[in-house]
Amino acid sequence: MSLRDSLTNVGDILTAMAAAAPIETAVPMFMAKPWKQPRRAANLGLTALSFVSPDRKVRLQAGAGR
């Protein structure tokens, strides 16, 4: 996967997330429980990690990263 392909994929994902965010803000799928607040930081961290290493993620899912 070339750098251009990786950046295109990241752009597509960010676009989808930006389109879904206002919908989720206006009509939440569920109310967040107070004890689940620490998950927000973990979820954002994992999202950032997937943007930093998209090629590695694809290889691990395909089983080639062993």
A tleap script that builds the chain and sets N, CA, C and O, in Angstrom:
source leaprc.protein.ff14SB
mol = sequence {
  NMET SER LEU ARG ASP SER LEU THR ASN VAL
  GLY ASP ILE LEU THR ALA MET ALA ALA ALA
  ALA PRO ILE GLU THR ALA VAL PRO MET PHE
  MET ALA LYS PRO TRP LYS GLN PRO ARG ARG
  ALA ALA ASN LEU GLY LEU THR ALA LEU SER
  PHE VAL SER PRO ASP ARG LYS VAL ARG LEU
  GLN ALA GLY ALA GLY CARG
}
set mol.1.N position { 0.849 -1.159 0.000 }
set mol.1.CA position { 0.000 0.000 0.000 }
set mol.1.C position { 0.903 1.234 0.000 }
set mol.1.O position { 1.794 1.364 0.839 }
set mol.2.N position { 0.667 2.112 -0.927 }
set mol.2.CA position { 1.497 3.303 -1.044 }
set mol.2.C position { 1.070 4.358 -0.021 }
set mol.2.O position { 0.015 4.251 0.604 }
set mol.3.N position { 1.904 5.363 0.129 }
set mol.3.CA position { 1.590 6.456 1.041 }
set mol.3.C position { 0.327 7.180 0.597 }
set mol.3.O position { -0.497 7.574 1.422 }
set mol.4.N position { 0.183 7.350 -0.695 }
set mol.4.CA position { -1.014 8.025 -1.219 }
set mol.4.C position { -2.280 7.233 -0.873 }
set mol.4.O position { -3.291 7.817 -0.483 }
set mol.5.N position { -2.223 5.914 -1.016 }
set mol.5.CA position { -3.366 5.076 -0.663 }
set mol.5.C position { -3.687 5.174 0.829 }
set mol.5.O position { -4.852 5.259 1.219 }
set mol.6.N position { -2.654 5.161 1.648 }
set mol.6.CA position { -2.857 5.254 3.097 }
set mol.6.C position { -3.511 6.577 3.469 }
set mol.6.O position { -4.448 6.607 4.267 }
set mol.7.N position { -3.019 7.670 2.894 }
set mol.7.CA position { -3.592 8.979 3.198 }
set mol.7.C position { -5.021 9.095 2.687 }
set mol.7.O position { -5.857 9.743 3.317 }
set mol.8.N position { -5.304 8.474 1.556 }
set mol.8.CA position { -6.667 8.469 1.037 }
set mol.8.C position { -7.592 7.713 1.988 }
set mol.8.O position { -8.704 8.165 2.263 }
set mol.9.N position { -7.137 6.567 2.491 }
set mol.9.CA position { -7.938 5.789 3.433 }
set mol.9.C position { -8.197 6.569 4.718 }
set mol.9.O position { -9.318 6.580 5.227 }
set mol.10.N position { -7.170 7.216 5.238 }
set mol.10.CA position { -7.332 8.011 6.455 }
set mol.10.C position { -8.323 9.143 6.203 }
set mol.10.O position { -9.171 9.424 7.050 }
set mol.11.N position { -8.223 9.785 5.058 }
set mol.11.CA position { -9.160 10.853 4.706 }
set mol.11.C position { -10.590 10.352 4.611 }
set mol.11.O position { -11.518 11.018 5.070 }
set mol.12.N position { -10.768 9.190 4.022 }
set mol.12.CA position { -12.111 8.601 3.912 }
set mol.12.C position { -12.696 8.287 5.287 }
set mol.12.O position { -13.872 8.549 5.543 }
set mol.13.N position { -11.876 7.730 6.159 }
set mol.13.CA position { -12.342 7.392 7.504 }
set mol.13.C position { -12.701 8.652 8.281 }
set mol.13.O position { -13.734 8.700 8.948 }
set mol.14.N position { -11.843 9.679 8.195 }
set mol.14.CA position { -12.129 10.930 8.895 }
set mol.14.C position { -13.394 11.594 8.359 }
set mol.14.O position { -14.157 12.185 9.124 }
set mol.15.N position { -13.616 11.500 7.064 }
set mol.15.CA position { -14.827 12.058 6.467 }
set mol.15.C position { -16.064 11.332 6.993 }
set mol.15.O position { -17.061 11.966 7.338 }
set mol.16.N position { -15.999 10.026 7.052 }
set mol.16.CA position { -17.135 9.251 7.563 }
set mol.16.C position { -17.399 9.577 9.040 }
set mol.16.O position { -18.548 9.717 9.458 }
set mol.17.N position { -16.323 9.694 9.818 }
set mol.17.CA position { -16.480 10.024 11.231 }
set mol.17.C position { -17.059 11.430 11.394 }
set mol.17.O position { -17.896 11.660 12.267 }
set mol.18.N position { -16.617 12.365 10.560 }
set mol.18.CA position { -17.129 13.739 10.635 }
set mol.18.C position { -18.599 13.797 10.229 }
set mol.18.O position { -19.356 14.602 10.772 }
set mol.19.N position { -19.006 12.969 9.296 }
set mol.19.CA position { -20.408 12.941 8.876 }
set mol.19.C position { -21.290 12.299 9.953 }
set mol.19.O position { -22.433 12.718 10.142 }
set mol.20.N position { -20.781 11.306 10.649 }
set mol.20.CA position { -21.573 10.608 11.658 }
set mol.20.C position { -21.624 11.346 12.988 }
set mol.20.O position { -22.572 11.159 13.751 }
set mol.21.N position { -20.645 12.168 13.284 }
set mol.21.CA position { -20.578 12.838 14.585 }
set mol.21.C position { -21.789 13.725 14.867 }
set mol.21.O position { -22.346 13.633 15.961 }
set mol.22.N position { -22.226 14.578 13.937 }
set mol.22.CA position { -23.408 15.406 14.256 }
set mol.22.C position { -24.681 14.580 14.463 }
set mol.22.O position { -25.531 14.929 15.282 }
set mol.23.N position { -24.801 13.492 13.718 }
set mol.23.CA position { -25.971 12.618 13.877 }
set mol.23.C position { -25.950 11.980 15.258 }
set mol.23.O position { -26.968 11.947 15.949 }
set mol.24.N position { -24.799 11.478 15.654 }
set mol.24.CA position { -24.667 10.841 16.963 }
set mol.24.C position { -24.851 11.858 18.092 }
set mol.24.O position { -25.361 11.516 19.159 }
set mol.25.N position { -24.443 13.090 17.863 }
set mol.25.CA position { -24.635 14.136 18.873 }
set mol.25.C position { -26.112 14.470 19.032 }
set mol.25.O position { -26.600 14.639 20.150 }
set mol.26.N position { -26.815 14.563 17.920 }
set mol.26.CA position { -28.233 14.922 17.960 }
set mol.26.C position { -29.101 13.769 18.460 }
set mol.26.O position { -30.031 13.984 19.237 }
set mol.27.N position { -28.803 12.557 18.022 }
set mol.27.CA position { -29.604 11.386 18.380 }
set mol.27.C position { -28.658 10.271 18.838 }
set mol.27.O position { -28.301 9.397 18.046 }
set mol.28.N position { -28.254 10.298 20.106 }
set mol.28.CA position { -27.331 9.258 20.586 }
set mol.28.C position { -27.961 7.864 20.517 }
set mol.28.O position { -29.153 7.694 20.775 }
set mol.29.N position { -27.154 6.889 20.171 }
set mol.29.CA position { -27.653 5.516 20.107 }
set mol.29.C position { -27.955 4.990 21.498 }
set mol.29.O position { -28.867 4.181 21.666 }
set mol.30.N position { -27.207 5.435 22.495 }
set mol.30.CA position { -27.448 5.050 23.874 }
set mol.30.C position { -26.845 6.117 24.780 }
set mol.30.O position { -25.948 6.855 24.370 }
set mol.31.N position { -27.329 6.193 25.983 }
set mol.31.CA position { -26.795 7.150 26.953 }
set mol.31.C position { -25.557 6.551 27.607 }
set mol.31.O position { -25.546 5.384 27.998 }
set mol.32.N position { -24.526 7.360 27.715 }
set mol.32.CA position { -23.282 6.898 28.324 }
set mol.32.C position { -23.469 6.742 29.831 }
set mol.32.O position { -24.027 7.618 30.491 }
set mol.33.N position { -23.004 5.639 30.355 }
set mol.33.CA position { -23.075 5.394 31.789 }
set mol.33.C position { -21.866 6.060 32.446 }
set mol.33.O position { -20.801 6.134 31.834 }
set mol.34.N position { -22.011 6.544 33.674 }
set mol.34.CA position { -20.899 7.248 34.333 }
set mol.34.C position { -19.640 6.388 34.474 }
set mol.34.O position { -18.529 6.917 34.417 }
set mol.35.N position { -19.792 5.082 34.655 }
set mol.35.CA position { -18.630 4.225 34.848 }
set mol.35.C position { -17.922 3.892 33.528 }
set mol.35.O position { -16.869 3.255 33.543 }
set mol.36.N position { -18.474 4.307 32.408 }
set mol.36.CA position { -17.841 4.027 31.125 }
set mol.36.C position { -17.036 5.210 30.592 }
set mol.36.O position { -16.524 5.150 29.474 }
set mol.37.N position { -16.919 6.274 31.367 }
set mol.37.CA position { -16.183 7.453 30.916 }
set mol.37.C position { -14.716 7.155 30.593 }
set mol.37.O position { -14.210 7.700 29.612 }
set mol.38.N position { -14.007 6.325 31.360 }
set mol.38.CA position { -12.605 6.054 31.020 }
set mol.38.C position { -12.425 5.405 29.644 }
set mol.38.O position { -11.343 5.480 29.061 }
set mol.39.N position { -13.463 4.778 29.133 }
set mol.39.CA position { -13.349 4.153 27.816 }
set mol.39.C position { -13.158 5.180 26.705 }
set mol.39.O position { -12.564 4.871 25.671 }
set mol.40.N position { -13.652 6.389 26.909 }
set mol.40.CA position { -13.551 7.417 25.875 }
set mol.40.C position { -12.089 7.672 25.512 }
set mol.40.O position { -11.748 7.745 24.331 }
set mol.41.N position { -11.231 7.807 26.512 }
set mol.41.CA position { -9.804 8.040 26.270 }
set mol.41.C position { -9.186 6.843 25.558 }
set mol.41.O position { -8.377 7.013 24.646 }
set mol.42.N position { -9.558 5.643 25.967 }
set mol.42.CA position { -9.016 4.443 25.322 }
set mol.42.C position { -9.470 4.345 23.868 }
set mol.42.O position { -8.678 4.008 22.987 }
set mol.43.N position { -10.744 4.639 23.621 }
set mol.43.CA position { -11.254 4.576 22.253 }
set mol.43.C position { -10.574 5.604 21.357 }
set mol.43.O position { -10.213 5.291 20.222 }
set mol.44.N position { -10.395 6.823 21.852 }
set mol.44.CA position { -9.713 7.847 21.064 }
set mol.44.C position { -8.254 7.471 20.824 }
set mol.44.O position { -7.719 7.711 19.742 }
set mol.45.N position { -7.616 6.887 21.821 }
set mol.45.CA position { -6.227 6.448 21.656 }
set mol.45.C position { -6.090 5.350 20.611 }
set mol.45.O position { -5.162 5.370 19.803 }
set mol.46.N position { -7.010 4.393 20.625 }
set mol.46.CA position { -6.968 3.322 19.632 }
set mol.46.C position { -7.275 3.842 18.231 }
set mol.46.O position { -6.717 3.349 17.251 }
set mol.47.N position { -8.161 4.836 18.131 }
set mol.47.CA position { -8.441 5.444 16.834 }
set mol.47.C position { -7.188 6.132 16.305 }
set mol.47.O position { -6.845 5.987 15.132 }
set mol.48.N position { -6.509 6.877 17.166 }
set mol.48.CA position { -5.265 7.545 16.759 }
set mol.48.C position { -4.212 6.521 16.355 }
set mol.48.O position { -3.490 6.722 15.378 }
set mol.49.N position { -4.122 5.441 17.092 }
set mol.49.CA position { -3.151 4.395 16.773 }
set mol.49.C position { -3.431 3.773 15.407 }
set mol.49.O position { -2.504 3.459 14.661 }
set mol.50.N position { -4.694 3.600 15.089 }
set mol.50.CA position { -5.018 3.010 13.785 }
set mol.50.C position { -4.657 3.954 12.641 }
set mol.50.O position { -4.357 3.499 11.538 }
set mol.51.N position { -4.683 5.270 12.894 }
set mol.51.CA position { -4.271 6.220 11.857 }
set mol.51.C position { -2.756 6.265 11.721 }
set mol.51.O position { -2.237 6.509 10.632 }
set mol.52.N position { -2.050 6.033 12.811 }
set mol.52.CA position { -0.590 6.073 12.765 }
set mol.52.C position { -0.036 4.865 12.015 }
set mol.52.O position { 0.974 4.978 11.319 }
set mol.53.N position { -0.684 3.719 12.151 }
set mol.53.CA position { -0.151 2.500 11.537 }
set mol.53.C position { -1.219 1.744 10.748 }
set mol.53.O position { -1.512 0.594 11.078 }
set mol.54.N position { -1.811 2.355 9.712 }
set mol.54.CA position { -2.865 1.647 8.975 }
set mol.54.C position { -2.354 0.427 8.222 }
set mol.54.O position { -3.073 -0.564 8.102 }
set mol.55.N position { -1.117 0.478 7.708 }
set mol.55.CA position { -0.593 -0.652 6.957 }
set mol.55.C position { -0.363 -1.848 7.880 }
set mol.55.O position { -0.644 -2.983 7.496 }
set mol.56.N position { 0.136 -1.613 9.071 }
set mol.56.CA position { 0.367 -2.694 10.041 }
set mol.56.C position { -0.960 -3.350 10.415 }
set mol.56.O position { -1.030 -4.571 10.553 }
set mol.57.N position { -1.999 -2.558 10.578 }
set mol.57.CA position { -3.301 -3.105 10.954 }
set mol.57.C position { -3.814 -4.054 9.881 }
set mol.57.O position { -4.349 -5.117 10.197 }
set mol.58.N position { -3.656 -3.680 8.617 }
set mol.58.CA position { -4.119 -4.526 7.524 }
set mol.58.C position { -3.349 -5.835 7.509 }
set mol.58.O position { -3.941 -6.896 7.308 }
set mol.59.N position { -2.035 -5.780 7.720 }
set mol.59.CA position { -1.233 -6.991 7.718 }
set mol.59.C position { -1.624 -7.907 8.877 }
set mol.59.O position { -1.667 -9.125 8.704 }
set mol.60.N position { -1.910 -7.347 10.049 }
set mol.60.CA position { -2.296 -8.178 11.185 }
set mol.60.C position { -3.642 -8.832 10.948 }
set mol.60.O position { -3.835 -9.991 11.318 }
set mol.61.N position { -4.568 -8.127 10.347 }
set mol.61.CA position { -5.872 -8.711 10.077 }
set mol.61.C position { -5.776 -9.822 9.044 }
set mol.61.O position { -6.551 -10.777 9.090 }
set mol.62.N position { -4.845 -9.711 8.125 }
set mol.62.CA position { -4.690 -10.723 7.085 }
set mol.62.C position { -3.889 -11.931 7.593 }
set mol.62.O position { -3.795 -12.946 6.902 }
set mol.63.N position { -3.313 -11.823 8.799 }
set mol.63.CA position { -2.542 -12.932 9.340 }
set mol.63.C position { -1.105 -12.932 8.888 }
set mol.63.O position { -0.378 -13.885 9.168 }
set mol.64.N position { -0.661 -11.881 8.188 }
set mol.64.CA position { 0.709 -11.842 7.677 }
set mol.64.C position { 1.657 -11.246 8.701 }
set mol.64.O position { 2.865 -11.247 8.468 }
set mol.65.N position { 1.169 -10.739 9.821 }
set mol.65.CA position { 2.031 -10.079 10.804 }
set mol.65.C position { 2.610 -11.015 11.842 }
set mol.65.O position { 3.191 -10.551 12.824 }
set mol.66.N position { 2.473 -12.308 11.661 }
set mol.66.CA position { 2.951 -13.276 12.663 }
set mol.66.C position { 4.432 -13.376 12.674 }
set mol.66.O position { 4.993 -14.143 13.456 }
savepdb mol mol.pdb
quit
